[in-house]
Amino acid sequence: MDPKYVKILGVRVDSTSKERVLTSVGKKLENKTKFSLFTPNPEIVLAAYGDSKLAGIINNCDFSIADGVGLKLAAPSLEIIHGRKLMLDLFGLANKKGLNVFFITSNLLNTKDKLLAKLKRQYPNIRAQAMVGPKVDLEAEPVSQVDRKINSDIVSEINMFKPDLLFVCFGASKQEKWIARHLPKLNVTGAIGIGGSLDYYAETKPTPPRLMEKLELEWLWRLFFDPTTNISRVINAAVIFPFKVLIFGLRS
């Protein structure tokens, strides 16, 4: 993959095309080379700026894909690759190659059921399995004894299933930290943090209309139509992130 990258508020973001990402991922899958892929957006970059552990995880991952037009404020030439669409491209790649894919879904059981049903219809060559993940804290640690048991069971199921691709849906910072902690002991090739993209695919959350996609206003859609979106998240991405970049010039 293109080795060029930029650092925004000290966080590495790769400057590359979707085609190069998919080609590089395909080679790693063929060679069984373990990798991690994250999709930082302005909110995640801002979180990593204040969290050295998260910054270290993103800076040392294999793919740090720019997801969010707001990043262009710091790096105008940066090519944006929306995580939700990249996820679908990875599904297509997995279908073409007949891969094993494992999902750790949100705490909503209907996400898992709808996901597997839709995936079977649209990508019949994928062998898929999914489990509802544990509730975890900001450090991606299970919050209770029950959740620790769920977490342990998921690790065991993943290692028995031996997926080529593992998609983790815990939300930003939690999923990156969970993957970084567990990937060395998991029998997988690639681990990808996908946040809320899985809920959109499973249709448990309303997908932004095409017009808002074209206008790069998905964040506004989430604010008004996704009740799980906290307004402070939007303020971080749309106000605080630009302020830090423009006023303090914190880009290297």
C-alpha positions in Angstrom: 0.0 0.0 0.0 1.1 3.6 -0.5 3.4 4.4 2.4 2.4 8.1 2.5 0.5 9.3 5.5 -0.2 12.5 7.5 -0.4 13.1 11.2 -3.3 15.1 12.4 -3.1 16.1 16.1 -0.3 13.5 16.4 -2.5 10.7 15.0 -1.5 8.8 11.9 -3.9 8.8 9.0 -3.0 7.0 5.8 -3.2 8.9 2.5 -4.3 6.3 0.0 -7.0 5.1 -2.3 -9.7 2.5 -1.6 -8.4 0.4 -4.4 -5.0 0.2 -2.8 -6.5 -0.6 0.5 -8.5 -3.5 -0.9 -5.5 -4.8 -2.9 -3.3 -4.7 0.2 -5.9 -6.4 2.3 -6.4 -9.1 -0.3 -2.6 -9.9 -0.3 -2.6 -10.1 3.5 -5.5 -12.5 3.4 -3.8 -14.6 0.8 -0.6 -14.8 2.8 -2.4 -15.1 6.2 -0.6 -12.1 7.5 -2.3 -10.8 10.6 -3.5 -7.1 10.4 -5.7 -4.5 12.0 -7.7 -1.8 10.2 -9.2 1.3 11.8 -11.1 4.2 10.3 -10.3 7.4 12.3 -12.6 10.4 11.8 -12.3 13.8 13.4 -14.0 12.6 16.6 -11.7 9.7 16.9 -8.6 11.8 16.1 -9.6 14.3 18.8 -10.2 11.4 21.3 -6.7 10.0 20.5 -5.2 13.4 20.9 -6.2 13.3 24.5 -5.6 9.5 25.0 -2.0 8.4 24.4 -3.0 4.8 24.5 -5.6 5.1 21.7 -3.1 7.3 19.7 -0.5 4.6 20.0 -2.9 1.9 18.9 -3.9 3.8 15.8 -0.4 4.9 15.0 0.8 1.3 15.1 -2.0 -0.4 13.2 -1.7 -1.7 9.7 -4.4 0.5 8.1 -5.5 3.9 9.4 -8.2 4.9 6.9 -9.4 8.5 6.8 -13.2 8.4 7.4 -14.7 11.9 7.6 -14.5 14.9 5.4 -13.6 17.1 8.4 -10.1 15.6 8.3 -9.5 17.5 5.0 -9.4 20.7 7.1 -6.0 19.5 8.4 -4.9 17.7 5.2 -6.7 19.0 2.1 -5.2 16.4 -0.2 -6.3 13.5 2.0 -8.5 11.0 0.2 -11.6 10.1 2.3 -12.8 6.5 2.4 -16.0 6.2 4.3 -15.9 3.3 6.7 -19.5 2.2 6.0 -18.8 1.8 2.3 -15.4 0.2 2.9 -17.1 -2.4 5.0 -19.3 -3.3 2.1 -16.3 -3.6 -0.2 -14.7 -6.0 2.3 -17.9 -8.0 2.3 -17.6 -8.2 -1.5 -14.0 -9.3 -1.3 -14.9 -11.9 1.3 -17.7 -13.2 -0.9 -15.4 -13.4 -3.9 -12.9 -15.4 -2.0 -15.4 -17.5 0.0 -14.0 -16.4 3.4 -15.0 -17.0 7.0 -16.2 -13.8 8.6 -17.0 -13.2 12.3 -18.9 -10.3 13.8 -19.0 -9.0 17.3 -22.2 -7.0 17.3 -23.7 -4.4 19.5 -25.7 -5.3 22.6 -28.9 -5.5 20.5 -29.7 -9.1 19.6 -31.8 -8.0 16.6 -28.6 -6.5 15.0 -27.1 -10.0 15.0 -30.2 -11.7 13.5 -30.8 -9.1 10.9 -27.1 -9.0 9.9 -26.8 -12.7 9.3 -30.0 -12.9 7.4 -29.1 -10.0 5.1 -25.6 -11.2 4.6 -26.7 -14.6 3.6 -29.0 -13.1 0.9 -26.4 -10.6 -0.5 -23.1 -12.5 0.0 -23.9 -16.2 -0.2 -20.3 -17.3 -0.4 -19.4 -15.9 2.9 -19.4 -18.3 5.9 -20.5 -16.0 8.7 -20.9 -16.2 12.5 -21.9 -13.5 14.9 -22.1 -13.0 18.7 -23.5 -10.2 20.8 -20.5 -8.6 22.5 -20.1 -7.8 26.2 -20.6 -4.4 27.7 -17.2 -2.8 28.1 -15.8 0.3 29.7 -13.7 3.0 28.0 -10.6 0.8 28.3 -12.5 -2.1 26.6 -12.6 -4.1 29.8 -15.9 -6.1 30.5 -17.9 -4.2 33.1 -19.2 -7.2 35.1 -18.6 -10.8 35.8 -21.3 -11.8 33.3 -19.6 -9.6 30.6 -16.2 -11.2 31.4 -17.8 -14.6 30.7 -19.3 -13.3 27.4 -15.9 -11.9 26.4 -14.2 -15.2 27.2 -16.8 -17.2 25.2 -16.4 -14.9 22.2 -12.6 -15.3 22.2 -13.1 -19.1 22.3 -15.7 -19.0 19.5 -13.5 -16.9 17.3 -10.5 -19.2 17.7 -12.7 -22.3 16.9 -14.2 -20.6 13.9 -10.9 -19.3 12.6 -12.2 -16.3 10.7 -10.3 -14.6 7.9 -12.0 -11.3 8.9 -13.2 -10.2 12.3 -15.5 -7.1 12.5 -15.8 -5.5 15.9 -18.7 -3.1 16.7 -18.1 -1.6 20.1 -17.9 2.1 19.1 -14.8 4.3 18.8 -11.9 3.8 21.2 -13.5 0.7 22.8 -13.2 -1.4 19.6 -9.7 -0.2 18.8 -8.5 -1.0 22.4 -10.3 -4.4 22.4 -8.7 -5.4 19.1 -5.2 -4.3 20.2 -5.5 -6.3 23.4 -6.9 -9.5 21.9 -5.6 -9.7 18.4 -2.3 -11.4 19.3 -4.1 -14.4 20.8 -6.9 -14.6 18.2 -6.8 -17.1 15.4 -7.8 -14.5 12.7 -6.1 -12.8 9.8 -7.7 -9.3 9.9 -9.5 -7.4 12.6 -11.5 -4.3 11.7 -13.2 -1.7 13.9 -16.5 -0.6 12.3 -18.4 1.3 14.9 -22.1 1.9 14.0 -21.7 0.8 10.4 -23.0 -2.7 11.2 -26.2 -1.3 12.6 -26.8 0.6 9.4 -26.2 -2.5 7.3 -28.5 -4.6 9.5 -31.1 -1.8 9.2 -31.5 -1.5 13.0 -30.7 2.2 12.5 -31.9 4.4 9.6 -29.3 4.8 6.8 -28.5 8.4 5.7 -30.2 9.3 2.4 -28.0 9.6 -0.7 -28.2 13.4 -0.8 -26.8 13.8 2.7 -24.0 11.3 1.8 -23.1 13.5 -1.2 -23.1 16.6 0.9 -21.0 14.9 3.5 -23.6 15.5 6.1 -24.0 12.0 7.6 -23.0 13.4 11.0 -26.0 15.8 10.9 -28.3 12.9 10.0 -27.0 10.9 13.0 -27.6 13.9 15.3 -31.3 14.1 14.3 -32.3 10.6 13.6 -30.0 8.4 15.7 -31.0 8.6 19.3 -27.8 7.0 20.5 -25.7 9.9 19.1 -24.8 12.3 21.9 -24.7 16.0 20.8 -21.3 16.3 22.5 -19.9 13.9 19.9 -21.1 16.2 17.1 -19.7 19.3 18.9 -16.3 17.5 19.2 -16.2 16.6 15.5 -17.7 19.8 14.1 -16.5 22.5 16.5 -13.6 21.5 18.8 -11.7 19.5 16.2 -11.6 22.3 13.7 -10.8 24.8 16.4 -7.7 22.8 17.5 -6.5 22.3 14.0 -7.0 25.9 12.8 -6.2 27.9 15.9 -3.4 25.9 17.4 -2.2 24.4 14.1 -1.7 21.1 15.8 -0.8 19.1 12.8 2.5 17.4 12.1 
